[in-house]
Protein backbone atom coordinates (compact mmCIF):
# COMPACT_ATOMS: atom_id res chain seq x y z
CA UNK A 1 0.00 0.00 0.00
CA UNK A 2 1.39 3.44 -0.95
CA UNK A 3 1.39 6.07 1.78
CA UNK A 4 0.80 9.66 0.58
CA UNK A 5 2.12 12.61 2.57
CA UNK A 6 0.34 15.94 2.09
CA UNK A 7 1.36 19.49 3.03
CA UNK A 8 -1.89 20.34 4.78
CA UNK A 9 -1.71 23.02 7.54
CA UNK A 10 -1.56 22.07 11.20
CA UNK A 11 -5.12 21.75 12.55
CA UNK A 12 -6.38 24.58 14.79
CA UNK A 13 -6.56 22.33 17.86
CA UNK A 14 -2.94 21.27 17.42
CA UNK A 15 -1.75 24.90 16.90
CA UNK A 16 -3.48 25.97 20.11
CA UNK A 17 -1.96 23.05 22.02
CA UNK A 18 1.51 23.86 20.61
CA UNK A 19 1.20 27.53 21.58
CA UNK A 20 0.11 26.58 25.08
CA UNK A 21 3.11 24.26 25.38
CA UNK A 22 5.51 27.07 24.39
CA UNK A 23 3.96 29.41 26.97
CA UNK A 24 4.22 26.70 29.60
CA UNK A 25 7.91 26.00 28.90
CA UNK A 26 8.72 29.69 29.13
CA UNK A 27 6.82 30.04 32.39
CA UNK A 28 8.45 26.91 33.77
CA UNK A 29 11.94 28.24 33.05
CA UNK A 30 11.53 31.78 34.39
CA UNK A 31 9.04 31.52 37.25
CA UNK A 32 8.92 30.12 40.75
CA UNK A 33 7.99 26.47 41.51
CA UNK A 34 4.55 27.57 42.77
CA UNK A 35 3.83 29.43 39.55
CA UNK A 36 5.15 26.46 37.56
CA UNK A 37 2.54 24.22 39.20
CA UNK A 38 -0.17 26.76 38.46
CA UNK A 39 0.85 26.91 34.77
CA UNK A 40 0.80 23.12 34.56
CA UNK A 41 -2.76 22.99 35.93
CA UNK A 42 -3.87 25.67 33.45
CA UNK A 43 -2.37 23.70 30.56
CA UNK A 44 -4.24 20.54 31.61
CA UNK A 45 -7.45 22.52 31.87
CA UNK A 46 -7.12 23.95 28.36
CA UNK A 47 -6.51 20.57 26.66
CA UNK A 48 -9.20 19.34 24.25
CA UNK A 49 -11.23 16.45 25.69
CA UNK A 50 -11.90 15.08 22.20
CA UNK A 51 -8.30 14.37 21.30
CA UNK A 52 -8.05 11.15 23.37
CA UNK A 53 -11.52 9.62 23.86
CA UNK A 54 -11.89 7.18 26.71
CA UNK A 55 -12.56 3.51 25.92
CA UNK A 56 -16.13 2.29 26.55
CA UNK A 57 -16.94 0.95 29.99
CA UNK A 58 -16.74 -2.86 30.29
CA UNK A 59 -20.51 -3.11 30.64
CA UNK A 60 -21.05 -1.36 27.30
CA UNK A 61 -19.57 -4.12 25.12
CA UNK A 62 -21.61 -4.92 22.01
CA UNK A 63 -23.81 -8.00 22.36
CA UNK A 64 -24.71 -9.82 19.15
CA UNK A 65 -28.34 -10.27 18.18
CA UNK A 66 -29.61 -11.57 14.87
CA UNK A 67 -29.89 -8.78 12.31
CA UNK A 68 -33.40 -7.67 11.36
CA UNK A 69 -34.90 -9.21 8.27
CA UNK A 70 -34.24 -12.59 6.71
CA UNK A 71 -30.51 -13.10 6.10
CA UNK A 72 -28.94 -16.32 4.86
CA UNK A 73 -25.21 -17.05 4.86
CA UNK A 74 -23.97 -19.92 2.71
CA UNK A 75 -20.68 -20.53 4.48
CA UNK A 76 -17.51 -21.49 2.68
CA UNK A 77 -16.50 -24.55 4.70
CA UNK A 78 -14.82 -26.61 1.99
CA UNK A 79 -16.51 -29.74 0.66
CA UNK A 80 -19.56 -29.67 2.91
CA UNK A 81 -22.65 -27.74 3.94
CA UNK A 82 -23.17 -25.09 6.61
CA UNK A 83 -25.89 -22.45 6.32
CA UNK A 84 -26.39 -19.79 9.01
CA UNK A 85 -29.71 -17.94 9.04
CA UNK A 86 -30.79 -14.76 10.84
CA UNK A 87 -34.55 -14.79 11.29
CA UNK A 88 -36.69 -11.62 11.40
CA UNK A 89 -37.98 -12.47 14.88
CA UNK A 90 -34.51 -11.98 16.36
CA UNK A 91 -33.77 -15.69 16.39
CA UNK A 92 -31.29 -17.69 14.37
CA UNK A 93 -30.76 -21.11 12.82
CA UNK A 94 -27.96 -23.31 11.52
CA UNK A 95 -28.44 -26.00 8.89
CA UNK A 96 -25.51 -28.44 9.00
CA UNK A 97 -22.02 -27.72 10.28
CA UNK A 98 -19.51 -28.56 7.56
CA UNK A 99 -16.52 -30.93 7.79
CA UNK A 100 -14.38 -29.20 10.46
CA UNK A 101 -14.92 -29.43 14.23
CA UNK A 102 -11.93 -27.21 14.99
CA UNK A 103 -12.11 -23.89 16.80
CA UNK A 104 -9.92 -22.62 13.97
CA UNK A 105 -12.32 -23.97 11.34
CA UNK A 106 -14.44 -21.76 9.08
CA UNK A 107 -17.74 -22.34 10.90
CA UNK A 108 -16.25 -21.62 14.33
CA UNK A 109 -14.51 -18.51 13.00
CA UNK A 110 -17.70 -17.22 11.40
CA UNK A 111 -19.71 -17.69 14.60
CA UNK A 112 -16.95 -16.03 16.63
CA UNK A 113 -16.88 -13.02 14.31
CA UNK A 114 -20.61 -12.57 14.85
CA UNK A 115 -20.27 -13.19 18.59
CA UNK A 116 -22.89 -15.95 18.40
CA UNK A 117 -23.33 -17.61 21.79
CA UNK A 118 -26.75 -19.15 21.20
CA UNK A 119 -28.45 -20.78 18.21
CA UNK A 120 -32.19 -21.32 18.48
CA UNK A 121 -32.53 -24.02 15.80
CA UNK A 122 -29.84 -26.45 14.62
CA UNK A 123 -30.62 -28.89 11.80
CA UNK A 124 -28.60 -31.95 10.82
CA UNK A 125 -29.95 -32.81 7.39
CA UNK A 126 -28.34 -36.28 7.37
CA UNK A 127 -25.44 -38.06 9.11
CA UNK A 128 -22.51 -37.60 6.75
CA UNK A 129 -19.34 -36.09 8.19
CA UNK A 130 -19.23 -33.14 5.76
CA UNK A 131 -22.51 -32.05 7.34
CA UNK A 132 -22.15 -33.01 11.03
CA UNK A 133 -18.48 -32.65 12.03
CA UNK A 134 -18.79 -28.92 12.67
CA UNK A 135 -21.80 -29.52 14.91
CA UNK A 136 -19.45 -31.12 17.44
CA UNK A 137 -17.89 -27.69 17.91
CA UNK A 138 -21.31 -26.02 18.07
CA UNK A 139 -22.70 -28.26 20.81
CA UNK A 140 -19.45 -28.04 22.78
CA UNK A 141 -19.28 -24.25 22.77
CA UNK A 142 -22.68 -22.72 21.99
CA UNK A 143 -26.09 -22.96 23.65
CA UNK A 144 -28.64 -24.62 21.36
CA UNK A 145 -32.40 -24.30 21.74
CA UNK A 146 -33.67 -27.18 19.59
CA UNK A 147 -32.03 -29.84 17.44
CA UNK A 148 -33.72 -31.25 14.32
CA UNK A 149 -32.52 -34.66 13.22
CA UNK A 150 -33.35 -37.58 10.97
CA UNK A 151 -33.58 -41.06 12.54
CA UNK A 152 -31.29 -42.49 9.86
CA UNK A 153 -28.16 -44.00 11.43
CA UNK A 154 -25.03 -44.05 9.30
CA UNK A 155 -23.89 -47.55 10.22
CA UNK A 156 -20.63 -47.00 8.39
CA UNK A 157 -19.55 -44.32 10.89
CA UNK A 158 -19.43 -43.83 14.65
CA UNK A 159 -18.95 -40.08 15.03
CA UNK A 160 -22.60 -39.41 14.27
CA UNK A 161 -23.50 -41.64 17.24
CA UNK A 162 -21.02 -39.75 19.40
CA UNK A 163 -22.55 -36.41 18.37
CA UNK A 164 -26.08 -37.59 19.07
CA UNK A 165 -24.97 -38.96 22.44
CA UNK A 166 -23.41 -35.60 23.29
CA UNK A 167 -26.64 -33.79 22.39
CA UNK A 168 -28.74 -36.19 24.46
CA UNK A 169 -26.43 -35.73 27.45
CA UNK A 170 -26.85 -31.97 27.20
CA UNK A 171 -30.62 -32.37 27.36
CA UNK A 172 -31.20 -30.36 24.17
CA UNK A 173 -34.76 -30.57 22.86
CA UNK A 174 -34.57 -32.96 19.88
CA UNK A 175 -37.17 -33.05 17.12
CA UNK A 176 -37.56 -35.68 14.40
CA UNK A 177 -39.72 -33.88 11.82
CA UNK A 178 -41.85 -35.76 9.30
CA UNK A 179 -42.64 -34.71 5.73
CA UNK A 180 -45.45 -32.17 5.79
CA UNK A 181 -44.63 -30.86 9.26
CA UNK A 182 -44.76 -27.12 9.95
CA UNK A 183 -41.94 -26.22 12.32
CA UNK A 184 -42.45 -23.64 15.05
CA UNK A 185 -39.55 -21.27 14.48
CA UNK A 186 -41.05 -18.38 16.40
CA UNK A 187 -43.23 -15.39 15.73
CA UNK A 188 -42.51 -12.71 13.16
CA UNK A 189 -44.12 -14.23 10.09
CA UNK A 190 -41.55 -17.00 9.54
CA UNK A 191 -42.87 -20.24 8.06
CA UNK A 192 -40.81 -23.44 8.01
CA UNK A 193 -42.15 -26.52 6.23
CA UNK A 194 -40.54 -29.95 5.93
CA UNK A 195 -40.78 -31.76 2.57
CA UNK A 196 -38.53 -34.76 3.23
CA UNK A 197 -36.97 -36.62 6.17
CA UNK A 198 -36.70 -40.07 7.74
CA UNK A 199 -38.65 -39.87 11.02
CA UNK A 200 -38.64 -43.66 11.49
CA UNK A 201 -35.56 -45.47 12.80
CA UNK A 202 -33.36 -46.87 10.05
CA UNK A 203 -29.71 -47.70 9.49
CA UNK A 204 -27.55 -47.95 6.39
CA UNK A 205 -23.97 -47.67 5.27
CA UNK A 206 -25.12 -46.96 1.71
CA UNK A 207 -24.32 -43.35 0.96
CA UNK A 208 -27.25 -42.90 -1.40
CA UNK A 209 -29.75 -44.11 1.20
CA UNK A 210 -28.27 -41.79 3.84
CA UNK A 211 -28.39 -38.86 1.39
CA UNK A 212 -32.03 -39.55 0.59
CA UNK A 213 -32.94 -39.21 4.27
CA UNK A 214 -31.91 -35.54 4.12
CA UNK A 215 -34.25 -33.17 5.90
CA UNK A 216 -35.58 -30.76 3.26
CA UNK A 217 -36.92 -27.45 4.63
CA UNK A 218 -38.48 -24.44 2.97
CA UNK A 219 -38.37 -21.13 4.84
CA UNK A 220 -40.76 -18.36 3.86
CA UNK A 221 -41.04 -14.77 5.03
CA UNK A 222 -43.15 -11.96 3.57
CA UNK A 223 -43.19 -13.50 0.12
CA UNK A 224 -39.50 -14.44 0.09
CA UNK A 225 -38.54 -18.11 0.28
CA UNK A 226 -35.55 -20.43 0.35
CA UNK A 227 -35.41 -24.21 -0.09
CA UNK A 228 -32.65 -26.24 1.60
CA UNK A 229 -32.36 -29.80 0.30
CA UNK A 230 -29.26 -31.24 1.97
CA UNK A 231 -27.95 -34.07 -0.24
CA UNK A 232 -31.35 -35.33 -1.42
CA UNK A 233 -31.13 -36.90 -4.87
CA UNK A 234 -33.32 -37.21 -7.95
CA UNK A 235 -35.60 -39.97 -6.59
CA UNK A 236 -36.45 -37.83 -3.55
CA UNK A 237 -36.86 -34.79 -5.80
CA UNK A 238 -39.37 -36.71 -7.93
CA UNK A 239 -41.32 -37.79 -4.84
CA UNK A 240 -41.49 -34.23 -3.53
CA UNK A 241 -42.69 -32.94 -6.91
CA UNK A 242 -45.39 -35.62 -6.97
CA UNK A 243 -46.62 -34.84 -3.44
CA UNK A 244 -46.09 -31.08 -3.12
CA UNK A 245 -45.84 -29.72 -6.66
CA UNK A 246 -46.00 -25.92 -6.74
CA UNK A 247 -45.41 -25.71 -2.96
CA UNK A 248 -41.75 -26.29 -3.73
CA UNK A 249 -41.44 -22.97 -5.54
CA UNK A 250 -38.71 -20.83 -3.94
CA UNK A 251 -36.66 -17.76 -4.77
CA UNK A 252 -33.48 -19.38 -3.48
CA UNK A 253 -32.30 -22.98 -3.78
CA UNK A 254 -29.48 -24.51 -1.77
CA UNK A 255 -28.41 -26.90 -4.51
CA UNK A 256 -28.62 -30.57 -3.57
CA UNK A 257 -25.55 -32.73 -2.99
CA UNK A 258 -22.97 -30.07 -3.88
CA UNK A 259 -24.10 -29.99 -7.52
CA UNK A 260 -23.71 -33.71 -8.20
CA UNK A 261 -25.08 -35.38 -11.31
CA UNK A 262 -27.69 -37.16 -9.18
CA UNK A 263 -29.48 -34.02 -8.00
CA UNK A 264 -31.08 -30.89 -9.49
CA UNK A 265 -33.24 -32.84 -11.92
CA UNK A 266 -35.21 -30.95 -14.57
CA UNK A 267 -38.70 -31.77 -13.15
CA UNK A 268 -37.61 -30.66 -9.71
CA UNK A 269 -36.15 -27.38 -10.96
CA UNK A 270 -39.29 -26.78 -13.01
CA UNK A 271 -41.29 -26.94 -9.76
CA UNK A 272 -38.86 -24.84 -7.66
CA UNK A 273 -38.17 -22.18 -10.32
CA UNK A 274 -35.26 -20.67 -8.36
CA UNK A 275 -33.96 -17.21 -9.22
CA UNK A 276 -30.73 -17.89 -7.35
CA UNK A 277 -28.98 -21.20 -6.71
CA UNK A 278 -26.14 -21.63 -4.23
CA UNK A 279 -23.72 -24.54 -4.46
CA UNK A 280 -21.78 -25.29 -1.28
CA UNK A 281 -18.68 -27.07 -2.50
CA UNK A 282 -14.92 -27.28 -2.00
CA UNK A 283 -11.98 -29.16 -3.43
CA UNK A 284 -13.12 -32.75 -4.01
CA UNK A 285 -12.58 -35.92 -6.01
CA UNK A 286 -16.23 -36.34 -7.02
CA UNK A 287 -16.31 -33.81 -9.84
CA UNK A 288 -18.68 -31.54 -7.90
CA UNK A 289 -20.30 -29.46 -9.17
CA UNK A 290 -20.95 -31.25 -12.45
CA UNK A 291 -21.41 -29.34 -15.66
CA UNK A 292 -24.69 -31.20 -16.17
CA UNK A 293 -26.13 -29.89 -12.90
CA UNK A 294 -24.94 -26.36 -13.66
CA UNK A 295 -26.46 -26.51 -17.13
CA UNK A 296 -29.83 -27.63 -15.72
CA UNK A 297 -29.79 -24.82 -13.17
CA UNK A 298 -29.04 -22.23 -15.83
CA UNK A 299 -31.71 -23.63 -18.12
CA UNK A 300 -34.20 -23.25 -15.24
CA UNK A 301 -33.38 -19.53 -15.13
CA UNK A 302 -31.25 -19.52 -11.97
CA UNK A 303 -28.14 -17.48 -11.29
CA UNK A 304 -25.59 -19.90 -9.92
CA UNK A 305 -23.19 -19.04 -7.08
CA UNK A 306 -20.39 -21.24 -5.69
CA UNK A 307 -18.62 -21.03 -2.35
CA UNK A 308 -15.46 -22.63 -3.76
CA UNK A 309 -15.03 -19.71 -6.16
CA UNK A 310 -16.21 -16.80 -4.07
CA UNK A 311 -16.24 -17.79 -0.42
CA UNK A 312 -19.15 -17.24 1.93
CA UNK A 313 -22.23 -15.88 0.20
CA UNK A 314 -24.91 -13.72 1.82
CA UNK A 315 -28.50 -13.49 0.62
CA UNK A 316 -31.19 -11.11 1.85
CA UNK A 317 -34.55 -10.46 0.19
CA UNK A 318 -33.80 -6.72 0.53
CA UNK A 319 -30.75 -7.25 -1.67
CA UNK A 320 -32.39 -9.46 -4.29
CA UNK A 321 -33.25 -6.54 -6.59
CA UNK A 322 -29.63 -5.39 -6.46
CA UNK A 323 -28.27 -8.73 -7.65
CA UNK A 324 -28.69 -7.86 -11.33
CA UNK A 325 -26.74 -4.62 -10.79
CA UNK A 326 -23.71 -6.58 -9.71
CA UNK A 327 -22.76 -9.09 -7.06
CA UNK A 328 -19.42 -9.77 -5.41
CA UNK A 329 -20.01 -13.42 -6.25
CA UNK A 330 -19.11 -14.99 -9.59
CA UNK A 331 -22.23 -16.00 -11.46
CA UNK A 332 -22.48 -18.19 -14.52
Secondary structure, DSSP 8 states (H G I E B T S, - for coil): -----------HHHHHHHHHHHHHHHHHHHS-HHHHHHHHHHHHHHS-TTSS-----GGG-------SS-EEEE---SSS--EEEE-TTS-EEEE---S--STTSHHHHHHHHTT--EEEEEE--SS-HHHHHHHHHHHHHSEEEEEE--SEEETT-SHHHHHHHHHHHHT-EEE---TT-EE---SSSEEEEEEE---S-EEE--HHHHHTT--EEEEEETTEEEEE-TT--HHHHHHHHHHHGGGG--SEEE-GGGG-TTSS-HHHHHHH--SEEEE---S-SS--S-HHHHHHHHHTT-EEEEHHHH-SEEEEGGGGGGGGG--SS---
